[in-house]
Amino acid sequence: MVDRTGRNVAGMLVPMAPVSTSISKPFRFAVQGGPFRDPDALVAHARHIEQMGYDELYSSDQLGGVDPFAPLVVAAAATLRLRVGPLVLNNEFHHSALWRGPQRRSIT
């Protein structure tokens, strides 16, 4: 163990790594939610939050809710630098065989 002065329990100085005061990765700010059922309103919402300086837009995955992926494609296509993604996914809602059905048709 080393105390605040950099000495171990025997009182010997222990070399310590220099402390960096710079942040290697800047903070990013995100918004969760939006008008995911209305594509036109979602485009306006995504552009607005990007103009406000937010970096990311997240959707959620809930039983009976909107598919979390299709609206994110719309938001990503409408903006230049906004990162998008779902927060938590319920694997049982998104079987790979079902993905080829209505969700794929809704985004093409």
Secondary structure as UniProt FT lines:
FT   TURN            4..5
FT   STRAND          7..8
FT   TURN            9..10
FT   STRAND          30..32
FT   TURN            36..37
FT   HELIX           39..51
FT   TURN            52..53
FT   STRAND          56..59
FT   TURN            63..64
FT   HELIX           70..78
FT   STRAND          83..86
FT   HELIX           91..93
FT   HELIX           96..99
FT   TURN            100..101
FT   HELIX           102..107
//
